[in-house]
Amino acid sequence: MELRNIAIIAHVDHGKTTLVDAMLRQSGTFRDNQQVIERALDSNELERERGITILAKCTSVVWKDVRINIVDTPGHADFGGEVERILSMVDGVLVLVDAAEGPMPQTKFVTAKALAQGLHPIVIINKVDRQDARAHEVHDQVFDLFAALDANDDQLDFPTLFAVGRDGWASPTLDGPREGLAPLFDLILAHVPPPKRDLDAPFAMLASILEYDPYLGRVLTGRIERGIARVNTQIRGLHADGKVIEQARLTKLLAYRGLDRVPVESAEAGDIIAVAGLSMTTVADTLAVPEVDQPLSAIPIDPPTLAMTFSVNDSPLAGREGDKVTSRVIGNRLMRESEGNVAIRVTESADRDAFEVAGRGELQLGVLIETMRREGFEMSISRPRVLMRSEHGQKLEPIEDVQIDVDEEFSGVVVEKMSRRKGELLEVRPSGAGKLRLLIRAPSRGLIGYHGEFLTDTRGTGLMNRSFHGFGPFRGPIEGRRNGVLVANGAGEAVAYALWYLEERGPLFIAPGTKVYEGMIIGEHTRGNDLDVNPLKAKQLTNIRAAGKDEAVRLTPPRKMSLEAAIAYVEDDELVEVTPKSIRLRKRLLDPNDRKKASRIKESA
C-alpha cells in the first residue's frame, strides 16, 4: 500500500486535535454508530483537563487506497522537544493557523524547524466561521512568516485550504463548497511526497518516541528508514556515536491503524511503527540488523533553559499522603522521564537526596510534577532558576519572545511590569476589537511567576504567548517578591480564632482545621519582612463568658494556590511541598534559629 507521512503543527488551541478527530471519522476509521470521545488523541488525563496536547501521538487513516500516517504534535513551546524529534518521521506538514489570531509564537517556532528540514507545508486557515475571522489577512501573514524564516521558492508556493475543523469541512476557497474533508485528503496525496523506500537495504530505523505500556513495557516508535522489519529478526540498538547498546530479538512489531496499535508480522521502509522488547535503547538511537554499523543521524534538540531541584520531602507531615517518598524511587522515576523526554535533563546532587531537573519552561516541569504527584510521589520542589551560559568571558542568559494580546486600557500596566522585569518593547500594533498586540523580548528570569500577576492586571482578558529566542547578555538584577510571608511557629491544627486575628497581617493560604507545622508558610505578610505567627492559639475560656455567647468567627476565604502558582511564588529560601493530596509552602530551614543564622551569614557575605 502507498504511504504518506504528515505532521500537524500549530499554536496551542488552534484546533489540531479536533481536525484529526474529523479526519478519522470521515476516512471511515470509526463505525457510524461508534461512540468516540471528543479530541480522541488527547488520551492523557492531564491533556483532557487542560485542553492541550502534551505528548506527540501517531494515528493513521486510509484514503483512496493510500495509508496516511498522521502525527499530532503539542502546540506549546515548553513541549518543543516532542515536536523537533518527530519531524524526522514525516515528509510533509499541515500548518494550522487560526483565522482570527493568525500565526502565533509556537507556529513560528515549529514551522522554522519544519522548513529547515526541507519539508513542504500545506497551510490550513482554520476556524473561518469566527466572527472576528480575517482569513485573507492571516493568509498574507503566513506568507510573510515563511519568507522571514528563509523558506525557499517551492516552500513559499504553498497550497492553502480554508476550514472549520470542528464542523469537518475544508475548501480551497473561502466561499467554496463546505461538504467535508475530501479536498484536504486529496491535497495530501497530491502535495506530500511518498517516503523514499529502499526495501532491499538492511533494516534500520531511528527511535523518535519512547513510552511505557503496562503490558508491553518500553515501546519505541519511529519511521523505518530502509529495509523491512520482521518479527523475530535479530536486531541491535546503536548509540549516536556508533557504540552498540544492546542486542535483542524483535519480539513485537506494532503498526498504527486508526487509534489502535495493531500487531503485524512485518513492516516496510517509510512506515511508522512501534517496537517492543528493547530494555536500553532510547530516543535518538538507531535500531538495525547486526550488519548495520553506522547509526542514522538524529536532529539536535535545543538545550533546556530552566531548572528546579526535586528533593525528598523532609517535612513533619512527610509520608502521610504518598507512598513513593524515598530518593531512590524519585530518582528512578526522573531518570525514566529523561530517557523518553529528550528536552528534560536530570542530574543527581552531591548529597544524593536531591535531583536537578532542567527543562524548557515552567509548564513542562509543572506537568511532570503534577504527573508524579498523581502517581503517589511526595517531593519538595525549589524555586525555578534559569540556566546561564558563559561565552568569551560574558555572562549570557536565555531570552524569550513574548507576544501579548491585551485590551488597550491594560496595555500601560503590562508594559510597565515587563520593563521592570527587564523586558524590551519591540512593537505595538492594533489587533482589532479594541485590543493591542505587544511584542516584547524579555529574559526568562523575569517571566518566572509573572503569568498569574498578568491575568490579575488584565482582569483575565489578556493572552500571553512565549517562545525561546536565544541566549543574550545578562540584563542585571530583577526585583523579586515584595512581600514577606507569615510562618507558623508550632505544629497542630489551625484554629479559626487565631486565623481571625492573623488576617490583619495579610491574606492567608490556609483554612481552619488545616494541619500545620513549624516553618510552614500559612499566608503573605503585608510588609516586606517574614513574620513568625501562631495559628494554633485557641480562645481562653472562663466561667464568666462561655464560648457560645460570642458571634461565630467569620474568615475571608483563603487564597488557594495551584501548583504552577506555588512554584512561581516561592523565593530561594523556600520550598513547595508536593503530595498526592496537598500543595504546601514552607521555609527551606524549618527552625527559626537556623533561619536567623543563615540570614546573618548571607548579610555578612
C-alpha positions in Angstrom: 0.0 0.0 0.0 1.2 3.5 -0.8 2.2 5.7 2.1 2.2 9.4 3.2 3.6 10.6 6.5 2.5 14.0 7.7 2.6 16.0 11.0 0.1 18.6 12.1 1.8 21.7 13.6 0.1 24.7 15.1 -0.1 27.0 18.1 -1.9 25.8 21.2 -5.7 25.8 20.8 -5.8 26.4 17.1 -7.6 23.1 16.5 -5.1 20.4 15.6 -6.6 17.5 17.6 -10.2 18.4 16.7 -9.2 18.4 13.0 -7.7 14.9 13.4 -11.0 13.8 15.0 -12.8 14.8 11.9 -10.2 13.1 9.6 -10.6 9.9 11.5 -14.4 10.0 11.2 -14.6 10.9 7.5 -12.0 8.4 6.4 -14.1 5.5 7.8 -11.8 4.7 10.7 -14.8 4.7 13.0 -18.0 2.8 12.6 -21.1 5.1 12.0 -22.5 4.1 15.4 -19.2 4.0 17.3 -19.0 6.2 20.4 -15.8 8.1 20.4 -14.8 10.8 22.9 -14.0 14.3 21.7 -10.3 15.0 21.0 -9.7 11.3 20.9 -5.9 11.6 20.6 -5.6 13.6 23.8 -5.8 10.4 25.8 -3.6 11.6 28.8 -5.7 12.7 31.8 -3.8 15.9 32.1 -4.3 16.7 28.4 -8.0 16.3 28.7 -8.1 18.5 31.9 -6.0 21.3 30.4 -7.3 21.1 26.9 -3.8 20.9 25.4 -1.7 18.3 23.7 1.4 17.4 25.8 2.7 14.2 24.1 3.1 13.6 20.3 0.7 10.9 19.1 0.5 8.8 16.0 -2.5 7.6 14.1 -3.4 6.6 10.5 -6.2 6.8 8.0 -6.7 5.2 4.6 -7.9 7.4 1.7 -8.2 6.1 -1.9 -6.0 3.0 -1.0 -3.3 5.2 0.4 -2.3 5.0 4.1 -1.8 8.4 5.6 0.2 8.3 8.9 -0.6 11.4 10.9 1.4 12.7 13.9 -0.5 15.1 16.2 2.1 17.4 17.9 2.0 19.6 21.0 1.2 23.3 20.5 3.1 24.8 23.4 6.7 25.9 23.3 7.6 24.1 26.5 7.0 20.8 24.7 9.0 21.7 21.6 11.3 18.8 22.2 8.4 16.5 21.3 7.9 18.4 18.0 11.5 18.6 16.9 12.3 14.9 17.0 9.0 13.7 15.4 9.6 15.9 12.3 12.3 13.4 11.2 9.4 10.8 10.9 7.4 12.8 8.3 7.6 14.0 4.7 5.2 16.9 4.9 3.4 19.2 7.4 0.0 20.7 7.8 0.4 24.2 9.3 -2.8 25.0 11.0 -3.5 28.7 11.7 -6.4 30.3 13.5 -8.3 32.6 11.1 -8.6 35.3 13.8 -5.4 35.0 15.8 -3.1 34.4 12.9 0.5 33.0 13.2 1.5 32.8 16.9 4.9 32.3 18.5 4.6 28.5 18.5 3.6 28.5 14.9 6.8 30.3 14.1 8.9 28.0 16.3 7.7 24.7 14.8 7.4 26.0 11.2 11.1 27.2 11.4 12.1 23.6 12.3 10.0 22.1 9.5 11.2 24.5 6.8 14.9 23.9 7.9 14.3 20.2 7.2 13.1 21.0 3.7 9.5 19.9 4.4 6.9 21.4 2.1 3.9 22.8 4.1 0.2 22.7 3.4 -1.5 25.7 5.1 -4.9 25.4 6.6 -6.7 28.6 7.8 -8.9 27.1 10.5 -12.0 28.5 12.4 -13.1 30.7 9.4 -16.6 30.8 11.0 -15.4 33.0 13.9 -17.0 36.5 14.0 -13.6 38.1 14.1 -12.1 35.9 11.4 -9.8 37.7 8.8 -8.8 34.7 6.7 -7.1 36.5 3.7 -5.2 38.8 6.0 -4.0 35.8 8.0 -3.0 34.1 4.8 -0.8 37.0 3.9 0.8 36.9 7.4 1.6 33.2 7.0 3.4 34.0 3.7 5.3 36.9 5.4 6.3 34.5 8.3 7.6 31.8 5.8 9.6 34.5 4.0 11.1 35.7 7.3 12.1 32.1 8.1 14.1 31.9 4.8 11.7 29.5 3.1 12.8 28.5 -0.5 10.6 29.3 -3.5 9.0 25.9 -3.5 8.1 26.2 0.2 6.7 29.7 -0.4 4.4 28.3 -3.2 2.3 26.5 -0.6 -1.3 25.3 -1.2 -4.0 26.7 1.2 -7.3 25.4 2.4 -9.9 27.2 4.5 -11.6 25.1 7.1 -13.7 24.6 10.2 -12.2 21.5 11.8 -15.0 21.2 14.4 -17.6 21.0 11.6 -15.4 18.7 9.5 -15.0 20.7 6.2 -12.2 22.2 4.2 -12.4 24.1 0.9 -9.8 25.6 -1.5 -11.7 29.0 -1.4 -13.4 30.8 1.4 -16.8 30.8 -0.4 -16.4 27.3 -1.9 -18.4 24.2 -1.1 -18.4 23.1 2.6 -19.0 19.4 2.1 -16.3 17.5 4.0 -12.6 17.0 4.2 -12.1 15.3 0.8 -10.2 18.4 -0.6 -7.8 18.0 2.3 -7.2 14.3 1.8 -6.8 14.8 -2.0 -4.3 17.6 -1.4 -2.2 15.5 1.0 -2.0 12.7 -1.6 -1.0 15.2 -4.4 1.3 17.5 -2.4 3.1 15.3 0.2 5.8 13.1 -1.5 5.7 9.4 -0.6 8.6 8.3 1.6 11.8 7.1 -0.1 11.7 3.3 0.1 14.8 1.2 -0.2 13.3 -2.3 0.5 16.5 -4.2 -0.4 18.8 -2.5 2.1 19.2 -3.9 5.6 16.6 -2.8 8.1 17.3 0.4 10.1 15.1 2.9 11.9 15.5 5.9 14.2 13.6 5.8 17.6 11.7 9.1 17.9 9.2 8.5 20.7 9.5 6.3 23.9 6.6 5.4 26.0 5.7 2.8 28.7 2.9 0.3 28.2 1.6 -1.7 31.2 1.5 -4.9 29.1 4.4 -4.4 26.6 6.9 -2.4 28.7 9.1 0.0 26.8 7.7 0.9 23.4 9.8 2.8 20.8 8.1 4.5 17.9 9.8 5.7 14.7 9.9 5.5 10.9 11.6 2.7 9.1 14.3 4.5 7.1 15.2 1.4 4.9 14.6 -2.3 4.6 11.9 -4.4 6.0 11.2 -5.1 9.7 10.1 -8.7 10.5 9.1 -10.3 13.8 11.8 -12.5 15.4 14.6 -10.8 13.5 17.8 -10.3 15.5 18.4 -6.5 15.9 20.6 -4.2 18.0 20.5 -0.7 19.3 23.2 1.7 18.2 24.1 5.0 20.0 24.7 8.2 18.0 28.4 7.5 18.2 28.1 4.0 16.7 28.5 2.2 20.0 26.3 -1.0 20.4 23.9 -0.5 23.3 22.2 -3.9 23.3 21.3 -6.9 21.1 17.8 -8.3 21.1 15.1 -10.1 19.2 12.3 -8.1 17.6 9.5 -9.8 19.6 6.7 -7.4 19.0 6.0 -5.2 15.9 3.1 -2.8 16.0 1.6 -0.6 13.3 -0.8 2.3 13.8 -4.3 1.7 12.5 -6.7 4.4 13.4 -6.4 4.9 17.2 -5.1 1.4 17.8 -1.7 -0.2 17.7 -2.1 -3.5 15.9 0.5 -6.4 15.9 1.9 -7.1 12.4 4.4 -9.7 11.1 6.4 -7.2 9.0 6.5 -3.6 8.0 8.3 -1.8 5.1 10.5 1.2 4.8 8.6 4.5 5.1 6.0 3.2 7.6 5.7 4.5 11.1 5.9 1.6 13.6 6.2 0.8 17.3 8.7 -1.8 18.6 8.7 -3.6 22.0 11.3 -5.8 23.6 14.3 -3.5 24.0 15.4 -2.6 27.5 18.1 0.0 27.0 17.7 1.6 23.5 16.1 5.0 23.7 15.1 8.1 21.8 17.6 9.3 19.1 19.2 5.8 19.0 19.1 3.6 15.9 17.5 0.1 15.7 19.0 -2.0 13.0 20.0 -5.5 11.9 23.5 -6.7 13.1 25.2 -6.0 9.7 24.5 -2.2 10.0 27.3 -0.4 11.9 26.6 3.2 11.1 23.8 4.9 13.1 21.2 7.2 11.5 21.7 10.9 12.1 19.3 12.5 14.7 18.3 16.1 14.9 20.0 18.0 17.7 17.5 19.3 20.3 17.5 22.9 21.7 19.0 22.9 25.2 17.0 23.3 28.5 16.6 26.9 29.8 15.1 26.4 33.3 16.0 24.1 36.2 14.3 23.1 39.5 15.6 20.9 42.4 13.4 17.9 43.2 14.3 16.6 46.7 13.0 14.2 49.3 10.1 15.6 51.4 11.5 16.1 54.9 8.6 18.0 56.5 7.0 16.7 59.7 4.0 15.6 57.6 6.1 13.6 55.2 4.8 10.1 54.2 1.2 10.6 55.3 -0.3 11.1 51.8 2.0 9.4 49.3 3.7 6.0 49.1 6.7 7.0 47.0 8.9 9.1 49.2 12.5 7.9 49.0 15.2 9.4 47.0 15.9 6.2 45.1 12.3 5.9 43.9 12.1 9.6 43.0 15.5 9.3 41.2 14.4 6.2 39.2 11.2 8.0 38.1 13.1 11.1 37.0 15.7 9.1 35.1 12.9 7.2 33.3 11.3 10.6 32.3 14.6 12.0 30.9 15.1 8.8 28.9 11.9 9.3 27.0 11.7 13.1 27.1 14.8 14.4 25.3 14.0 18.1 26.4 14.5 17.2 30.1 17.9 16.7 31.7 18.3 15.1 35.2 21.5 15.4 37.3 22.0 14.0 40.8 23.2 16.3 43.6 26.2 15.6 45.7 24.1 14.6 48.8 22.1 12.1 46.7 18.8 13.3 48.3 18.1 15.8 45.6 18.0 16.0 41.8 18.3 19.0 39.5 15.7 18.7 36.7 16.3 21.0 33.7 13.6 21.6 31.0 12.2 24.1 28.6 9.8 26.0 30.9 7.6 26.2 33.9 4.7 24.5 32.2 6.7 21.4 31.1 8.2 20.9 34.6 4.8 21.7 36.2 3.2 18.9 34.1 6.0 16.5 35.2 5.4 17.4 38.9 1.6 17.0 38.6 2.0 13.7 36.8 4.3 12.4 39.6 2.1 13.5 42.5 -0.8 11.7 40.8 1.4 8.6 40.8 1.8 8.8 44.6 5.0 10.7 44.9 5.9 13.2 47.7 8.6 15.7 46.9 10.0 19.2 47.8 10.4 21.5 44.9 12.7 24.6 44.7 12.1 27.9 43.0 12.9 27.6 39.3 16.1 29.2 38.1 17.4 29.9 34.6 20.4 28.2 33.2 23.1 30.8 32.4 25.9 30.4 29.9 29.3 32.0 29.6 31.0 32.8 26.2 34.2 34.8 25.8 34.0 35.9 29.5 30.5 37.3 29.0 27.5 36.0 31.1 24.6 35.0 28.9 21.0 34.2 29.9 18.0 32.7 28.0 15.8 35.4 26.3 12.2 34.8 25.2 10.0 36.5 22.6 6.7 37.4 24.3 3.5 38.1 22.3 0.8 39.7 24.4 -2.8 40.5 23.2 -4.4 42.8 25.6 -7.3 45.4 25.9 -5.9 48.9 25.2 -6.8 50.1 28.8 -4.5 47.5 30.3 -1.5 47.9 27.9 0.1 50.6 30.1 0.4 48.4 33.2 1.6 45.4 31.2 4.4 47.4 29.6 5.4 48.9 32.9 5.5 45.5 34.6 7.5 44.0 31.7 10.0 46.8 31.7 10.6 46.3 35.5 11.3 42.7 34.6 14.0 43.9 32.0 11.6 43.3 29.0 12.2 45.4 25.9 9.2 46.5 23.9 9.8 45.8 20.2 6.4 46.5 18.6 2.9 47.7 19.4 0.1 47.2 16.8 -3.7 47.1 16.9 -5.2 43.6 16.6 -8.8 44.5 16.2 -11.8 44.7 18.7 -10.1 47.3 20.9 -7.1 45.1 21.5 -3.4 45.8 21.1 -0.7 43.2 20.3 2.6 43.8 22.1 5.8 42.1 21.0 8.4 42.1 23.9 11.8 40.5 24.3 12.4 39.6 27.9 14.8 37.4 29.9 13.3 34.1 31.1 14.2 35.1 34.7 11.8 38.0 34.5 8.9 35.8 33.3 9.0 33.3 36.2 5.8 33.9 38.2 4.5 36.7 36.0 1.6 34.9 34.4 -0.7 35.0 37.4 0.1 38.7 38.0 -0.6 39.3 34.3 -4.0 37.8 34.5 -4.9 39.9 37.5 -3.6 43.1 35.8 -5.7 42.4 32.7 -8.8 41.2 34.6 -8.3 37.8 33.0 -8.8 39.1 29.4 -5.1 39.1 28.3 -3.4 36.4 26.3 0.4 35.8 26.7 2.4 33.5 24.5 6.2 32.9 24.8 8.8 31.2 22.7 12.6 30.8 23.2 14.6 33.4 21.2 18.2 32.6 22.2 20.9 33.5 24.7 21.7 37.2 25.2 23.8 39.3 27.5 22.8 39.2 31.2 20.4 42.1 31.8 21.1 42.8 35.5 19.2 42.1 38.7 15.4 41.8 38.7 13.4 42.6 41.8 11.7 39.6 43.4 8.6 39.3 45.5 8.0 42.5 47.5 6.1 40.9 50.4 7.3 38.7 53.2 5.4 35.6 54.4 3.6 34.5 57.6 5.4 31.5 59.0 3.8 29.1 61.6 5.7 28.8 64.8 4.2 25.5 66.0 2.6 22.2 64.9 -1.0 21.2 65.1 -4.3 22.2 63.5 -5.0 25.8 62.6 -7.8 27.4 64.8 -10.3 29.9 63.4 -9.9 32.2 66.4 -6.2 32.5 65.7 -6.6 33.0 62.0 -9.1 35.7 62.5 -6.5 37.8 64.4 -3.9 37.0 61.7 -6.0 38.2 58.8 -5.0 41.8 59.6 -1.3 40.8 58.9 -2.1 39.7 55.4 -4.0 37.3 53.1 -4.0 33.6 54.4 -3.3 30.4 52.4 -4.9 28.0 54.9 -8.4 27.4 56.4 -9.3 26.4 59.9 -8.5 22.7 60.6 -5.5 22.6 58.2 -2.6 20.7 59.7 0.4 23.0 60.1 4.0 22.6 61.3 6.8 24.9 62.4 8.3 26.6 59.4 5.2 26.1 57.2 4.1 29.3 55.3 0.5 30.0 56.0 0.0 33.4 54.5 1.5 36.6 52.9 2.7 39.4 55.1 1.6 42.9 54.2 5.1 44.1 54.8 8.4 43.1 53.3 9.7 41.0 56.2 8.8 37.5 57.2 6.8 37.1 60.5 6.6 34.1 62.8 2.9 33.7 63.9 0.8 31.3 66.0 -2.1 29.9 64.0 -2.9 27.4 66.9 -3.9 29.8 69.6 -7.4 29.0 70.9 -9.7 31.3 72.8 -9.2 31.3 76.6 -12.5 30.3 78.2 -13.5 31.4 81.7 -16.6 30.7 83.9 -17.7 34.3 83.2 -18.0 34.1 79.5 -18.9 30.9 77.6 -17.6 30.1 74.1 -21.1 30.0 72.5 -22.0 33.6 73.6 -19.8 35.2 71.0 -20.6 35.6 67.4 -19.1 32.9 65.2 -15.8 33.9 63.7 -16.1 34.9 60.0 -13.0 34.5 57.9 -12.1 35.6 54.4 -11.8 32.5 52.1 -8.1 31.5 51.9 -6.0 32.1 48.8 -5.7 28.6 47.2 -2.6 28.2 45.0 -2.3 26.0 42.0 0.9 24.0 41.6 2.3 26.4 39.0 1.4 29.5 41.1 3.1 28.0 44.2 6.3 27.2 42.3 6.4 30.7 40.9 5.6 32.3 44.3 8.4 30.8 46.5 11.8 32.5 47.0 15.2 30.9 47.1 14.9 30.1 50.9 11.5 28.4 50.4 10.2 25.1 49.0 6.9 23.8 47.7 5.9 20.5 49.4 4.0 18.4 46.9 2.0 15.3 47.8 -0.9 13.5 46.1 -3.4 15.4 48.2 -1.8 18.7 49.2 0.4 21.6 48.0 2.1 23.4 50.9 4.6 26.2 51.0 7.4 26.0 53.6 10.7 27.5 54.6 13.8 25.5 53.5 15.0 25.7 57.1 12.1 24.9 59.4 13.7 26.0 62.7 13.6 29.8 63.2 17.0 29.9 64.8 18.6 28.2 61.8 16.9 30.8 59.6 18.3 33.6 61.6 21.8 32.1 61.4 21.5 31.7 57.6 20.2 35.3 57.3 23.2 36.6 59.3 25.7 34.6 57.1 24.0 35.9 54.0 24.2 39.5 55.1 27.9 39.2 56.1 28.7 37.6 52.7 
